[in-house]
Amino acid sequence: MEWIILSSILLSVCLFGLSFLAGDKQKERNDEVEQMSLQVMGDIYQVKQRLRILEEELLSASAPSVRRHSKEELVSEAYQLYQQNMSIEDIAAAMELKPDEVQQLLSGMRDEEGRL
């Protein structure tokens, strides 16, 4: 009977000691998970910042130039430049338009007045 009590006390002391070791491993795992989650949150923040910067650059680069002129003014300006013997490409560069747009403006002038 004494052996049983003594062995159970010894077993309880061993298990008590092991519980401290297991608790430390659990704490280490929790610390690792917390550290990884903080690192992931930091990475996500950096990615969001970079994405915001790229979006701003994309919006500023792709924003069309503000056209303050009416269509009639654009047609008139294109026609005046055309009368100065400028090519379609030169007119497009001067007016910050695409060559196709200049061609449409000039063809609209031709249809309206029959001059070109």
C-alpha positions as MATLAB code, in Angstrom:
seq = 'MEWIILSSILLSVCLFGLSFLAGDKQKERNDEVEQMSLQVMGDIYQVKQRLRILEEELLSASAPSVRRHSKEELVSEAYQLYQQNMSIEDIAAAMELKPDEVQQLLSGMRDEEGRL';
ca = [
       0.000    0.000    0.000;
       2.824    2.339    0.800;
       4.344    1.661   -2.587;
       1.148    2.645   -4.328;
       0.886    5.925   -2.430;
       4.573    6.647   -2.930;
       4.412    5.837   -6.657;
       1.290    7.984   -7.119;
       2.983   10.923   -5.347;
       6.086   10.439   -7.499;
       3.930   10.233  -10.623;
       2.067   13.415   -9.646;
       5.361   15.273   -9.100;
       6.614   14.134  -12.532;
       3.379   15.158  -14.206;
       3.457   18.478  -12.373;
       6.994   19.103  -13.677;
       5.983   18.095  -17.205;
       3.037   20.484  -17.076;
       5.453   23.397  -16.639;
       7.465   22.251  -19.644;
       4.347   21.780  -21.743;
       3.063   25.179  -20.629;
       6.304   26.783  -21.789;
       5.978   25.154  -25.204;
       2.411   26.384  -25.474;
       3.509   29.871  -24.488;
       6.295   29.748  -27.088;
       3.788   28.704  -29.740;
       1.428   31.497  -28.740;
       4.285   33.991  -28.899;
       5.289   32.707  -32.341;
       1.709   32.968  -33.607;
       1.397   36.474  -32.198;
       4.709   37.502  -33.770;
       3.671   36.059  -37.131;
       0.294   37.804  -37.005;
       1.998   41.129  -36.249;
       4.398   40.544  -39.127;
       1.521   39.712  -41.488;
      -0.362   42.828  -40.383;
       2.752   44.913  -41.063;
       3.155   43.324  -44.492;
      -0.496   43.965  -45.315;
      -0.101   47.599  -44.273;
       2.959   47.988  -46.511;
       1.165   46.363  -49.448;
      -1.828   48.669  -48.971;
       0.462   51.704  -48.895;
       2.219   50.593  -52.082;
      -1.115   49.871  -53.741;
      -2.399   53.331  -52.795;
       0.728   54.943  -54.262;
       0.421   52.898  -57.462;
      -3.254   53.809  -57.783;
      -2.417   57.487  -57.406;
       0.323   57.204  -60.028;
      -1.980   55.315  -62.361;
      -4.773   57.832  -61.944;
      -2.470   60.782  -62.487;
      -0.796   59.144  -65.504;
      -4.000   58.005  -67.165;
      -6.076   61.087  -66.430;
      -6.916   62.652  -69.762;
      -5.963   66.236  -70.210;
      -8.791   68.512  -69.276;
     -10.431   69.780  -72.399;
     -11.655   73.271  -71.749;
     -12.773   73.859  -75.300;
     -16.073   73.086  -76.872;
     -16.198   70.904  -79.949;
     -16.585   73.925  -82.193;
     -13.456   75.504  -80.737;
     -11.524   72.272  -81.238;
     -12.690   72.024  -84.846;
     -11.754   75.639  -85.459;
      -8.318   75.221  -83.906;
      -7.660   72.013  -85.853;
      -8.736   73.699  -89.084;
      -6.485   76.710  -88.445;
      -3.511   74.439  -87.847;
      -4.415   72.437  -90.949;
      -4.453   75.657  -92.988;
      -0.911   76.293  -91.790;
       0.061   73.080  -93.635;
       0.626   71.072  -90.463;
       0.292   67.300  -90.669;
      -2.382   65.410  -88.776;
       0.248   64.066  -86.364;
       1.633   67.559  -85.708;
      -1.854   68.920  -85.102;
      -2.567   66.019  -82.740;
       0.621   66.722  -80.802;
      -0.089   70.455  -80.629;
      -3.656   69.946  -79.435;
      -2.802   66.965  -77.199;
      -5.220   64.734  -79.077;
      -4.929   61.447  -80.903;
      -4.451   61.584  -84.682;
      -7.789   59.793  -85.126;
      -9.540   62.494  -83.121;
      -7.950   65.230  -85.237;
      -9.015   63.381  -88.373;
     -12.588   63.253  -87.057;
     -12.536   66.965  -86.262;
     -11.275   67.820  -89.729;
     -13.737   65.482  -91.423;
     -16.523   67.145  -89.416;
     -15.312   70.502  -90.724;
     -15.333   69.122  -94.258;
     -18.880   67.833  -93.860;
     -20.157   71.089  -92.401;
     -18.482   73.571  -94.702;
     -17.195   71.517  -97.598;
     -13.849   73.313  -97.452;
     -11.402   70.434  -97.018;
];
